[in-house]
Amino acid sequence: MHKYYSYVADKLAFEKQTRATLWDAREPENLALDAVLAPVQAIPALPHGGCDHLAPLACATLMYNIVDLPVGVVPVTHVDPARDELSDEWRAAPGNGSKILESEIYGPKGAYNTRAMEGLPVGIQVVGQPWEEEKVLAIMHIIDGVLGPRGFGPGSWGPSKLAGGDADVGQ
């Protein structure tokens, strides 16, 4: 039981440190942040099951869950193979992270496949302070309004033929 209490104490200390880093103004002239805008994950949404072996991609969301902060996601755009395909120049550049993880994501049989991801949403997350869910929703509403129509909403998307679905669904 002592180990459990020790883990809880460590989690609470991490929570306190993270919240202080995000929300406490360091200088009198600095204003505290109302929210943090961050990517949902390192790459656009993957097809169902695409992250089965790629849990590190969830790092951008896990931290906010661990420190118990309210988060909402706003879809910003869609995956477009014409714009989002990796260039030969990009593929030739040296990697900057784990060779194993990068191979799982971008390798010849990697999860990053813009044709399979075509049409899936790419979003940002709005992270708020503890107990400020209403503020997160209000900020999400403002962002959504500023971005304008983007083809999101009920019935606006269906799986593409390239992803093995019926292209007429949701059209």
N, C-alpha and C positions, 0 to 999 in steps of 0.2 A: 504494500500500500504506500510505503514511503516513496518508491520510485514513481508511482502515479502522481502523487502530490508534487514531486520534484518536476515532472514533465509539465504539469499544469502551471506551476510557478514560472518555468521557463517560457511557456507559451504566453502567459500574461505579461512577462517582462518584454518579450518580443513585440507583443501587441502595443504596449505602452511606448516603446522606442519607435516603432513604425509610425504610430499615430502622431507622436511628437515631431518626427521628421517631416511628415506630410502637412500637418495642420498648424503647428505653432510658429508664429512669426518670430524671427530671430532678432530683428531690429525694429525699433519703434516706427520707422517710416515704411516698413514692409507690411503689407496687408496679408492676413492669413488667406489661404486658398479656399474657394467655395467648393471646388471639385477638381479632380484629376481626370484628364482625358488620356486614354491609353489604348493601344491596340488590344484586340481580344486575344489574338495569338500571333505568332511570328509569321504565319502565312495565311492566305485566305482559307475559308472553310474547306474542309476535306469531305469527300463523300462519306456516307455512313460506314463506319468501321475503319476509316482511313487513319485514325489515331490509335488503333489498338496497340501498337508498339512504339508510339511516339508521345508518351506522357509528358516529356519535357516541353512540348509545345504549349502545354497548359500553364506554364509558369506565370504568364502574364495575368492569369485569373486566380490561380491558387493563393497567391499571397493575400489578396483582398478577402478571400474567404477565410483564411487562417486568422486574420486580424479582425474579422467580423465587421466589415464595412459594407454599406449598401452599394450595390452596383447595378447599373442598367446598361443594356446594349442597344445602340442605334445603328441600323443598317445604313451604310453610306453609298455603296455601289455594288455591282455584281462582278463576278469573275468573267473576264472576257478573254478568250484564248488569243485573240489578235493582239491585245495589249499586254497580257500577263505572261505570255510564253517566255521562258528564259532564253536570252540571246546566247549565241556561240561565244561572244566576248565574255559574258557573265560566267558561263560554264568553264572557260579557260582560266579564269582568275583563280588565285589561290583561295582556299577556304579559310574562314576565320574562326571556326569552332571545331566541334568534335567531328572527326572524319567519319566515325561510325554513324552518328546522327545525321550528318549532312548526306551521307550515302543513302540512308533510309528515306530521307525526304526528297533529295534531288537526283539520286542515282538513276541508272537506266530503268530500273523497276521501282523507283521511288514513289512516294505518296503524292508529290507535287505533279499533278497531271491536269493542266488547264482544260483539256478537252472533257475529262471526267467531271471537273469542277464547274464547267460552264454554267453560268446563271446563278450559282450559289452566292449568297450575300457576303459582303466584306463589311465589317462594322467596326465601331469604336465603342469602348466602354466608358461610362461616366461613373466615377468612384466618388462617393460622398463621405461626409463625416458620420460618425455613429449617430443613429436615431434621426437621420435627415433624409429618409426615403422620399419624402415629399419634394425636397429640394432637388434630389437626383431626377425625379420624374419631371419637374419643371424645367430643369436644364436640358433634359432629353427632348422635351417638347419644343424648346427654343431651337435646338440644333436641327431637329426634324423640319421645323418651319423654314429655317435659313437654307437648308439643303434643297427644299422644294420636292416636287414629284420625282421619284426615282424608279417607278415600276414595282414598288413593294406593296404588299397588302394581300388580303384574301383572294385566292384564285389567280394571282399574278405570275406565278412561277410553276413550272412543271419540269420533270426530268427530261433531259435532252436525249435524242436517239443515241448520241455518242456515249452517254452514260448507261445505256441499256434500257432506257425507258421509252415511253410513247411521247413524241414531240407535241402531240395535240393536247395533252393534259394541261389544263389551266390556261389555255390560249384563248 
